[in-house]
Amino acid sequence: MLVNATRTSRELVRDLRAIPPGEGVLPESVAWQTFLELRKRGEPDATRLFLAAVRSLHSRRSIGAALPTDDPLSDEHRLTDDAFLADLWKAYKKCITNNRTGPAGQLLRDMEEHLS
C-alpha cells in the first residue's frame, strides 16, 4: 500500500490536493489508494477530491509533462469492491502507461459519471 492508514483523514485529504511524489509509482496510484482509504473512512469529499486530482494529472499528461509511466502496481484496481469502477481504473491506467491520453480522458469521464 502506498497510503499509510495511520495518517489522519485531514492529512490524506491534503495529499489528494497535492499528490506527494512516490518513487517509481504513478501519481495516479497514490491518488487512487488515498481515495479508497478516505472513502472507507466515510470522508464526504473523497470522490470530488480524487476526481480533481486525477483530472489535474491527466491535464498535465495531455500537455506532455514528465510524469512516470511505469506501473509496478498493476493489480491495485482490486482494492475496491466496485467491479465496474475497478475495470474503469484498470483501463485508465493501461491507457496512461501507453501514453494514450485521448481514450484515458473518456475513461476518466466514465469514472466521474459512475461516481456521481
N, CA, C and O atoms as a GROMACS GRO file, in nm:
protein
  464
    1MET      N    1   0.084  -0.119   0.000
    1MET     CA    2   0.000   0.000   0.000
    1MET      C    3   0.088   0.125   0.000
    1MET      O    4   0.190   0.132   0.068
    2LEU      N    5   0.045   0.222  -0.078
    2LEU     CA    6   0.116   0.350  -0.084
    2LEU      C    7   0.070   0.446   0.024
    2LEU      O    8   0.140   0.542   0.056
    3VAL      N    9  -0.047   0.420   0.080
    3VAL     CA   10  -0.107   0.510   0.176
    3VAL      C   11  -0.090   0.452   0.316
    3VAL      O   12  -0.123   0.336   0.341
    4ASN      N   13  -0.040   0.534   0.404
    4ASN     CA   14  -0.023   0.494   0.542
    4ASN      C   15  -0.156   0.510   0.614
    4ASN      O   16  -0.202   0.622   0.634
    5ALA      N   17  -0.218   0.400   0.652
    5ALA     CA   18  -0.351   0.401   0.713
    5ALA      C   19  -0.352   0.467   0.851
    5ALA      O   20  -0.459   0.495   0.904
    6THR      N   21  -0.236   0.491   0.909
    6THR     CA   22  -0.232   0.555   1.040
    6THR      C   23  -0.240   0.707   1.030
    6THR      O   24  -0.257   0.775   1.131
    7ARG      N   25  -0.229   0.761   0.908
    7ARG     CA   26  -0.239   0.906   0.890
    7ARG      C   27  -0.384   0.949   0.910
    7ARG      O   28  -0.477   0.872   0.886
    8THR      N   29  -0.400   1.072   0.953
    8THR     CA   30  -0.535   1.124   0.975
    8THR      C   31  -0.603   1.151   0.841
    8THR      O   32  -0.538   1.165   0.738
    9SER      N   33  -0.734   1.159   0.845
    9SER     CA   34  -0.810   1.190   0.724
    9SER      C   35  -0.772   1.327   0.670
    9SER      O   36  -0.765   1.348   0.549
   10ARG      N   37  -0.746   1.419   0.759
   10ARG     CA   38  -0.705   1.554   0.718
   10ARG      C   39  -0.575   1.549   0.638
   10ARG      O   40  -0.561   1.618   0.537
   11GLU      N   41  -0.479   1.469   0.683
   11GLU     CA   42  -0.351   1.456   0.610
   11GLU      C   43  -0.373   1.390   0.475
   11GLU      O   44  -0.310   1.428   0.376
   12LEU      N   45  -0.462   1.291   0.470
   12LEU     CA   46  -0.490   1.224   0.343
   12LEU      C   47  -0.560   1.317   0.245
   12LEU      O   48  -0.532   1.314   0.125
   13VAL      N   49  -0.650   1.400   0.294
   13VAL     CA   50  -0.716   1.499   0.209
   13VAL      C   51  -0.612   1.596   0.153
   13VAL      O   52  -0.617   1.632   0.036
   14ARG      N   53  -0.519   1.637   0.237
   14ARG     CA   54  -0.411   1.726   0.192
   14ARG      C   55  -0.328   1.659   0.083
   14ARG      O   56  -0.287   1.723  -0.013
   15ASP      N   57  -0.306   1.529   0.098
   15ASP     CA   58  -0.230   1.455  -0.003
   15ASP      C   59  -0.304   1.450  -0.137
   15ASP      O   60  -0.241   1.455  -0.242
   16LEU      N   61  -0.435   1.440  -0.133
   16LEU     CA   62  -0.512   1.439  -0.257
   16LEU      C   63  -0.507   1.574  -0.326
   16LEU      O   64  -0.513   1.583  -0.449
   17ARG      N   65  -0.497   1.679  -0.248
   17ARG     CA   66  -0.491   1.813  -0.308
   17ARG      C   67  -0.354   1.839  -0.373
   17ARG      O   68  -0.346   1.912  -0.472
   18ALA      N   69  -0.250   1.780  -0.319
   18ALA     CA   70  -0.114   1.794  -0.374
   18ALA      C   71  -0.050   1.656  -0.362
   18ALA      O   72   0.009   1.623  -0.260
   19ILE      N   73  -0.060   1.578  -0.468
   19ILE     CA   74  -0.013   1.438  -0.466
   19ILE      C   75   0.136   1.434  -0.433
   19ILE      O   76   0.217   1.493  -0.504
   20PRO      N   77   0.172   1.365  -0.324
   20PRO     CA   78   0.314   1.353  -0.291
   20PRO      C   79   0.383   1.260  -0.391
   20PRO      O   80   0.325   1.160  -0.433
   21PRO      N   81   0.505   1.292  -0.428
   21PRO     CA   82   0.575   1.205  -0.524
   21PRO      C   83   0.606   1.069  -0.462
   21PRO      O   84   0.650   1.060  -0.347
   22GLY      N   85   0.584   0.967  -0.538
   22GLY     CA   86   0.617   0.832  -0.495
   22GLY      C   87   0.729   0.781  -0.582
   22GLY      O   88   0.730   0.804  -0.703
   23GLU      N   89   0.822   0.714  -0.525
   23GLU     CA   90   0.935   0.662  -0.600
   23GLU      C   91   0.892   0.548  -0.691
   23GLU      O   92   0.850   0.442  -0.644
   24GLY      N   93   0.900   0.568  -0.820
   24GLY     CA   94   0.874   0.463  -0.917
   24GLY      C   95   0.729   0.420  -0.929
   24GLY      O   96   0.702   0.310  -0.978
   25VAL      N   97   0.635   0.503  -0.885
   25VAL     CA   98   0.493   0.470  -0.899
   25VAL      C   99   0.422   0.584  -0.970
   25VAL      O  100   0.470   0.697  -0.972
   26LEU      N  101   0.309   0.553  -1.028
   26LEU     CA  102   0.227   0.654  -1.093
   26LEU      C  103   0.166   0.744  -0.986
   26LEU      O  104   0.119   0.693  -0.884
   27PRO      N  105   0.165   0.875  -1.006
   27PRO     CA  106   0.098   0.961  -0.908
   27PRO      C  107  -0.052   0.930  -0.901
   27PRO      O  108  -0.115   0.951  -0.798
   28GLU      N  109  -0.107   0.880  -1.010
   28GLU     CA  110  -0.247   0.839  -1.010
   28GLU      C  111  -0.271   0.724  -0.912
   28GLU      O  112  -0.378   0.716  -0.851
   29SER      N  113  -0.172   0.637  -0.895
   29SER     CA  114  -0.185   0.527  -0.799
   29SER      C  115  -0.191   0.579  -0.656
   29SER      O  116  -0.265   0.526  -0.573
   30VAL      N  117  -0.114   0.683  -0.629
   30VAL     CA  118  -0.119   0.744  -0.496
   30VAL      C  119  -0.258   0.803  -0.473
   30VAL      O  120  -0.316   0.787  -0.366
   31ALA      N  121  -0.311   0.872  -0.575
   31ALA     CA  122  -0.445   0.931  -0.564
   31ALA      C  123  -0.550   0.822  -0.543
   31ALA      O  124  -0.639   0.837  -0.459
   32TRP      N  125  -0.542   0.714  -0.620
   32TRP     CA  126  -0.638   0.604  -0.611
   32TRP      C  127  -0.641   0.544  -0.471
   32TRP      O  128  -0.747   0.528  -0.412
   33GLN      N  129  -0.524   0.512  -0.419
   33GLN     CA  130  -0.519   0.447  -0.288
   33GLN      C  131  -0.560   0.542  -0.176
   33GLN      O  132  -0.620   0.500  -0.077
   34THR      N  133  -0.528   0.671  -0.192
   34THR     CA  134  -0.572   0.770  -0.094
   34THR      C  135  -0.723   0.783  -0.098
   34THR      O  136  -0.788   0.789   0.007
   35PHE      N  137  -0.780   0.788  -0.218
   35PHE     CA  138  -0.925   0.794  -0.237
   35PHE      C  139  -0.994   0.675  -0.170
   35PHE      O  140  -1.092   0.693  -0.098
   36LEU      N  141  -0.943   0.556  -0.193
   36LEU     CA  142  -1.006   0.437  -0.136
   36LEU      C  143  -1.001   0.439   0.017
   36LEU      O  144  -1.097   0.400   0.083
   37GLU      N  145  -0.890   0.486   0.072
   37GLU     CA  146  -0.879   0.494   0.218
   37GLU      C  147  -0.978   0.597   0.274
   37GLU      O  148  -1.044   0.571   0.374
   38LEU      N  149  -0.987   0.713   0.209
   38LEU     CA  150  -1.080   0.815   0.256
   38LEU      C  151  -1.225   0.770   0.240
   38LEU      O  152  -1.308   0.798   0.327
   39ARG      N  153  -1.255   0.702   0.131
   39ARG     CA  154  -1.391   0.652   0.110
   39ARG      C  155  -1.428   0.548   0.216
   39ARG      O  156  -1.540   0.544   0.266
   40LYS      N  157  -1.330   0.464   0.251
   40LYS     CA  158  -1.352   0.364   0.355
   40LYS      C  159  -1.382   0.431   0.490
   40LYS      O  160  -1.458   0.379   0.571
   41ARG      N  161  -1.320   0.546   0.513
   41ARG     CA  162  -1.342   0.621   0.637
   41ARG      C  163  -1.469   0.705   0.633
   41ARG      O  164  -1.508   0.764   0.734
   42GLY      N  165  -1.534   0.711   0.519
   42GLY     CA  166  -1.657   0.787   0.507
   42GLY      C  167  -1.637   0.936   0.485
   42GLY      O  168  -1.727   1.015   0.512
   43GLU      N  169  -1.523   0.975   0.436
   43GLU     CA  170  -1.494   1.116   0.409
   43GLU      C  171  -1.585   1.167   0.296
   43GLU      O  172  -1.582   1.112   0.186
   44PRO      N  173  -1.666   1.270   0.322
   44PRO     CA  174  -1.764   1.313   0.222
   44PRO      C  175  -1.704   1.372   0.094
   44PRO      O  176  -1.766   1.365  -0.011
   45ASP      N  177  -1.585   1.430   0.102
   45ASP     CA  178  -1.524   1.494  -0.015
   45ASP      C  179  -1.427   1.403  -0.090
   45ASP      O  180  -1.360   1.448  -0.183
   46ALA      N  181  -1.419   1.278  -0.053
   46ALA     CA  182  -1.320   1.187  -0.112
   46ALA      C  183  -1.335   1.178  -0.264
   46ALA      O  184  -1.236   1.188  -0.337
   47THR      N  185  -1.455   1.158  -0.311
   47THR     CA  186  -1.478   1.141  -0.455
   47THR      C  187  -1.443   1.268  -0.531
   47THR      O  188  -1.373   1.263  -0.632
   48ARG      N  189  -1.491   1.381  -0.483
   48ARG     CA  190  -1.463   1.509  -0.551
   48ARG      C  191  -1.314   1.537  -0.557
   48ARG      O  192  -1.262   1.576  -0.662
   49LEU      N  193  -1.244   1.517  -0.447
   49LEU     CA  194  -1.100   1.544  -0.443
   49LEU      C  195  -1.023   1.447  -0.531
   49LEU      O  196  -0.927   1.486  -0.598
   50PHE      N  197  -1.064   1.321  -0.532
   50PHE     CA  198  -0.999   1.221  -0.617
   50PHE      C  199  -1.013   1.258  -0.763
   50PHE      O  200  -0.915   1.259  -0.838
   51LEU      N  201  -1.135   1.290  -0.805
   51LEU     CA  202  -1.156   1.324  -0.945
   51LEU      C  203  -1.080   1.450  -0.984
   51LEU      O  204  -1.026   1.458  -1.095
   52ALA      N  205  -1.075   1.548  -0.896
   52ALA     CA  206  -1.000   1.670  -0.925
   52ALA      C  207  -0.850   1.640  -0.939
   52ALA      O  208  -0.784   1.694  -1.028
   53ALA      N  209  -0.798   1.553  -0.853
   53ALA     CA  210  -0.656   1.518  -0.859
   53ALA      C  211  -0.624   1.443  -0.988
   53ALA      O  212  -0.524   1.473  -1.053
   54VAL      N  213  -0.707   1.348  -1.024
   54VAL     CA  214  -0.681   1.270  -1.146
   54VAL      C  215  -0.700   1.356  -1.270
   54VAL      O  216  -0.625   1.343  -1.367
   55ARG      N  217  -0.799   1.445  -1.269
   55ARG     CA  218  -0.817   1.537  -1.383
   55ARG      C  219  -0.694   1.625  -1.401
   55ARG      O  220  -0.648   1.648  -1.513
   56SER      N  221  -0.641   1.674  -1.289
   56SER     CA  222  -0.521   1.758  -1.294
   56SER      C  223  -0.402   1.682  -1.350
   56SER      O  224  -0.329   1.732  -1.436
   57LEU      N  225  -0.382   1.561  -1.300
   57LEU     CA  226  -0.272   1.479  -1.352
   57LEU      C  227  -0.292   1.447  -1.499
   57LEU      O  228  -0.197   1.446  -1.577
   58HIS      N  229  -0.417   1.420  -1.537
   58HIS     CA  230  -0.447   1.390  -1.677
   58HIS      C  231  -0.417   1.510  -1.766
   58HIS      O  232  -0.363   1.495  -1.876
   59SER      N  233  -0.452   1.629  -1.721
   59SER     CA  234  -0.422   1.750  -1.797
   59SER      C  235  -0.272   1.766  -1.816
   59SER      O  236  -0.225   1.800  -1.925
   60ARG      N  237  -0.198   1.742  -1.710
   60ARG     CA  238  -0.052   1.752  -1.720
   60ARG      C  239   0.004   1.650  -1.818
   60ARG      O  240   0.094   1.680  -1.895
   61ARG      N  241  -0.049   1.527  -1.814
   61ARG     CA  242  -0.004   1.425  -1.909
   61ARG      C  243  -0.039   1.464  -2.053
   61ARG      O  244   0.039   1.439  -2.145
   62SER      N  245  -0.155   1.525  -2.071
   62SER     CA  246  -0.200   1.562  -2.205
   62SER      C  247  -0.111   1.667  -2.271
   62SER      O  248  -0.099   1.670  -2.393
   63ILE      N  249  -0.049   1.752  -2.191
   63ILE     CA  250   0.040   1.853  -2.248
   63ILE      C  251   0.186   1.808  -2.248
   63ILE      O  252   0.276   1.886  -2.279
   64GLY      N  253   0.208   1.684  -2.211
   64GLY     CA  254   0.342   1.627  -2.222
   64GLY      C  255   0.430   1.642  -2.100
   64GLY      O  256   0.552   1.635  -2.113
   65ALA      N  257   0.373   1.662  -1.984
   65ALA     CA  258   0.453   1.673  -1.861
   65ALA      C  259   0.527   1.543  -1.835
   65ALA      O  260   0.478   1.434  -1.867
   66ALA      N  261   0.643   1.555  -1.778
   66ALA     CA  262   0.725   1.438  -1.748
   66ALA      C  263   0.678   1.372  -1.619
   66ALA      O  264   0.726   1.404  -1.510
   67LEU      N  265   0.583   1.282  -1.632
   67LEU     CA  266   0.532   1.204  -1.519
   67LEU      C  267   0.566   1.058  -1.544
   67LEU      O  268   0.575   1.016  -1.659
   68PRO      N  269   0.584   0.980  -1.437
   68PRO     CA  270   0.616   0.838  -1.455
   68PRO      C  271   0.509   0.765  -1.537
   68PRO      O  272   0.390   0.797  -1.529
   69THR      N  273   0.553   0.668  -1.616
   69THR     CA  274   0.458   0.588  -1.694
   69THR      C  275   0.471   0.439  -1.664
   69THR      O  276   0.392   0.359  -1.715
   70ASP      N  277   0.566   0.401  -1.582
   70ASP     CA  278   0.578   0.260  -1.543
   70ASP      C  279   0.479   0.231  -1.432
   70ASP      O  280   0.461   0.312  -1.340
   71ASP      N  281   0.416   0.115  -1.441
   71ASP     CA  282   0.312   0.079  -1.343
   71ASP      C  283   0.349  -0.048  -1.268
   71ASP      O  284   0.317  -0.158  -1.313
   72PRO      N  285   0.417  -0.034  -1.153
   72PRO     CA  286   0.451  -0.153  -1.076
   72PRO      C  287   0.332  -0.210  -0.996
   72PRO      O  288   0.341  -0.320  -0.941
   73LEU      N  289   0.221  -0.136  -0.991
   73LEU     CA  290   0.105  -0.176  -0.912
   73LEU      C  291  -0.012  -0.212  -1.003
   73LEU      O  292  -0.119  -0.152  -0.993
   74SER      N  293   0.008  -0.306  -1.090
   74SER     CA  294  -0.092  -0.337  -1.192
   74SER      C  295  -0.218  -0.404  -1.136
   74SER      O  296  -0.318  -0.415  -1.208
   75ASP      N  297  -0.217  -0.449  -1.012
   75ASP     CA  298  -0.334  -0.514  -0.954
   75ASP      C  299  -0.408  -0.428  -0.852
   75ASP      O  300  -0.496  -0.478  -0.781
   76GLU      N  301  -0.373  -0.300  -0.843
   76GLU     CA  302  -0.436  -0.217  -0.740
   76GLU      C  303  -0.584  -0.191  -0.766
   76GLU      O  304  -0.655  -0.147  -0.675
   77HIS      N  305  -0.631  -0.216  -0.885
   77HIS     CA  306  -0.775  -0.200  -0.913
   77HIS      C  307  -0.858  -0.294  -0.828
   77HIS      O  308  -0.977  -0.271  -0.807
   78ARG      N  309  -0.797  -0.399  -0.780
   78ARG     CA  310  -0.868  -0.499  -0.697
   78ARG      C  311  -0.890  -0.453  -0.554
   78ARG      O  312  -0.950  -0.525  -0.475
   79LEU      N  313  -0.843  -0.334  -0.520
   79LEU     CA  314  -0.858  -0.284  -0.384
   79LEU      C  315  -1.000  -0.237  -0.354
   79LEU      O  316  -1.033  -0.210  -0.238
   80THR      N  317  -1.083  -0.225  -0.456
   80THR     CA  318  -1.221  -0.182  -0.436
   80THR      C  319  -1.317  -0.297  -0.462
   80THR      O  320  -1.288  -0.388  -0.540
   81ASP      N  321  -1.432  -0.292  -0.396
   81ASP     CA  322  -1.535  -0.394  -0.416
   81ASP      C  323  -1.625  -0.362  -0.535
   81ASP      O  324  -1.702  -0.447  -0.579
   82ASP      N  325  -1.615  -0.241  -0.587
   82ASP     CA  326  -1.695  -0.197  -0.700
   82ASP      C  327  -1.628  -0.247  -0.829
   82ASP      O  328  -1.531  -0.187  -0.876
   83ALA      N  329  -1.681  -0.355  -0.886
   83ALA     CA  330  -1.618  -0.419  -1.002
   83ALA      C  331  -1.612  -0.328  -1.123
   83ALA      O  332  -1.512  -0.328  -1.196
   84PHE      N  333  -1.716  -0.248  -1.146
   84PHE     CA  334  -1.716  -0.159  -1.262
   84PHE      C  335  -1.611  -0.050  -1.246
   84PHE      O  336  -1.538  -0.020  -1.341
   85LEU      N  337  -1.603   0.010  -1.128
   85LEU     CA  338  -1.502   0.111  -1.101
   85LEU      C  339  -1.362   0.052  -1.115
   85LEU      O  340  -1.272   0.116  -1.169
   86ALA      N  341  -1.344  -0.070  -1.066
   86ALA     CA  342  -1.215  -0.138  -1.078
   86ALA      C  343  -1.175  -0.156  -1.224
   86ALA      O  344  -1.060  -0.133  -1.261
   87ASP      N  345  -1.270  -0.196  -1.308
   87ASP     CA  346  -1.241  -0.213  -1.450
   87ASP      C  347  -1.207  -0.081  -1.517
   87ASP      O  348  -1.115  -0.074  -1.599
   88LEU      N  349  -1.281   0.024  -1.482
   88LEU     CA  350  -1.251   0.156  -1.538
   88LEU      C  351  -1.111   0.202  -1.498
   88LEU      O  352  -1.036   0.255  -1.580
   89TRP      N  353  -1.076   0.180  -1.371
   89TRP     CA  354  -0.944   0.222  -1.322
   89TRP      C  355  -0.832   0.144  -1.392
   89TRP      O  356  -0.731   0.201  -1.432
   90LYS      N  357  -0.852   0.015  -1.406
   90LYS     CA  358  -0.751  -0.068  -1.473
   90LYS      C  359  -0.731  -0.021  -1.617
   90LYS      O  360  -0.617  -0.009  -1.663
   91ALA      N  361  -0.840   0.005  -1.687
   91ALA     CA  362  -0.831   0.051  -1.826
   91ALA      C  363  -0.767   0.190  -1.833
   91ALA      O  364  -0.688   0.217  -1.923
   92TYR      N  365  -0.802   0.277  -1.739
   92TYR     CA  366  -0.744   0.412  -1.736
   92TYR      C  367  -0.592   0.404  -1.721
   92TYR      O  368  -0.517   0.469  -1.794
   93LYS      N  369  -0.548   0.324  -1.625
   93LYS     CA  370  -0.404   0.313  -1.603
   93LYS      C  371  -0.332   0.252  -1.724
   93LYS      O  372  -0.220   0.292  -1.756
   94LYS      N  373  -0.396   0.158  -1.790
   94LYS     CA  374  -0.335   0.098  -1.909
   94LYS      C  375  -0.318   0.205  -2.017
   94LYS      O  376  -0.215   0.209  -2.085
   95CYS      N  377  -0.418   0.290  -2.033
   95CYS     CA  378  -0.408   0.397  -2.133
   95CYS      C  379  -0.296   0.495  -2.100
   95CYS      O  380  -0.218   0.532  -2.188
   96ILE      N  381  -0.286   0.537  -1.974
   96ILE     CA  382  -0.183   0.636  -1.944
   96ILE      C  383  -0.043   0.577  -1.947
   96ILE      O  384   0.052   0.648  -1.978
   97THR      N  385  -0.029   0.450  -1.916
   97THR     CA  386   0.104   0.390  -1.926
   97THR      C  387   0.146   0.372  -2.071
   97THR      O  388   0.265   0.361  -2.101
   98ASN      N  389   0.048   0.368  -2.161
   98ASN     CA  390   0.077   0.359  -2.304
   98ASN      C  391   0.069   0.496  -2.373
   98ASN      O  392   0.069   0.504  -2.496
   99ASN      N  393   0.064   0.603  -2.294
   99ASN     CA  394   0.059   0.741  -2.345
   99ASN      C  395  -0.059   0.765  -2.438
   99ASN      O  396  -0.046   0.834  -2.539
  100ARG      N  397  -0.173   0.708  -2.407
  100ARG     CA  398  -0.295   0.727  -2.485
  100ARG      C  399  -0.392   0.812  -2.404
  100ARG      O  400  -0.486   0.761  -2.343
  101THR      N  401  -0.366   0.943  -2.402
  101THR     CA  402  -0.444   1.032  -2.317
  101THR      C  403  -0.586   1.054  -2.368
  101THR      O  404  -0.675   1.084  -2.288
  102GLY      N  405  -0.609   1.041  -2.497
  102GLY     CA  406  -0.745   1.058  -2.550
  102GLY      C  407  -0.842   0.956  -2.495
  102GLY      O  408  -0.942   0.993  -2.434
  103PRO      N  409  -0.814   0.826  -2.515
  103PRO     CA  410  -0.903   0.725  -2.457
  103PRO      C  411  -0.906   0.731  -2.304
  103PRO      O  412  -1.009   0.702  -2.242
  104ALA      N  413  -0.794   0.768  -2.243
  104ALA     CA  414  -0.791   0.780  -2.097
  104ALA      C  415  -0.886   0.890  -2.051
  104ALA      O  416  -0.949   0.877  -1.946
  105GLY      N  417  -0.897   0.997  -2.128
  105GLY     CA  418  -0.989   1.105  -2.094
  105GLY      C  419  -1.133   1.058  -2.093
  105GLY      O  420  -1.212   1.097  -2.007
  106GLN      N  421  -1.169   0.973  -2.190
  106GLN     CA  422  -1.305   0.920  -2.194
  106GLN      C  423  -1.330   0.829  -2.074
  106GLN      O  424  -1.438   0.832  -2.014
  107LEU      N  425  -1.231   0.749  -2.038
  107LEU     CA  426  -1.245   0.662  -1.920
  107LEU      C  427  -1.259   0.745  -1.792
  107LEU      O  428  -1.333   0.708  -1.701
  108LEU      N  429  -1.188   0.856  -1.787
  108LEU     CA  430  -1.199   0.945  -1.671
  108LEU      C  431  -1.340   1.003  -1.662
  108LEU      O  432  -1.397   1.012  -1.553
  109ARG      N  433  -1.397   1.042  -1.775
  109ARG     CA  434  -1.536   1.090  -1.776
  109ARG      C  435  -1.632   0.980  -1.733
  109ARG      O  436  -1.729   1.006  -1.662
  110ASP      N  437  -1.605   0.857  -1.776
  110ASP     CA  438  -1.690   0.745  -1.734
  110ASP      C  439  -1.681   0.723  -1.583
  110ASP      O  440  -1.782   0.692  -1.519
  111MET      N  441  -1.560   0.738  -1.526
  111MET     CA  442  -1.545   0.724  -1.382
  111MET      C  443  -1.622   0.834  -1.309
  111MET      O  444  -1.689   0.808  -1.209
  112GLU      N  445  -1.613   0.956  -1.361
  112GLU     CA  446  -1.686   1.068  -1.300
  112GLU      C  447  -1.837   1.038  -1.299
  112GLU      O  448  -1.904   1.058  -1.198
  113GLU      N  449  -1.887   0.992  -1.411
  113GLU     CA  450  -2.029   0.961  -1.421
  113GLU      C  451  -2.068   0.849  -1.325
  113GLU      O  452  -2.173   0.856  -1.261
  114HIS      N  453  -1.984   0.747  -1.316
  114HIS     CA  454  -2.013   0.634  -1.228
  114HIS      C  455  -2.011   0.675  -1.081
  114HIS      O  456  -2.093   0.627  -1.002
  115LEU      N  457  -1.919   0.762  -1.044
  115LEU     CA  458  -1.903   0.801  -0.905
  115LEU      C  459  -2.002   0.910  -0.862
  115LEU      O  460  -2.019   0.934  -0.743
  116SER      N  461  -2.067   0.975  -0.957
  116SER     CA  462  -2.158   1.084  -0.919
  116SER      C  463  -2.297   1.033  -0.890
  116SER      O  464  -2.386   1.112  -0.856
   0.00000   0.00000   0.00000
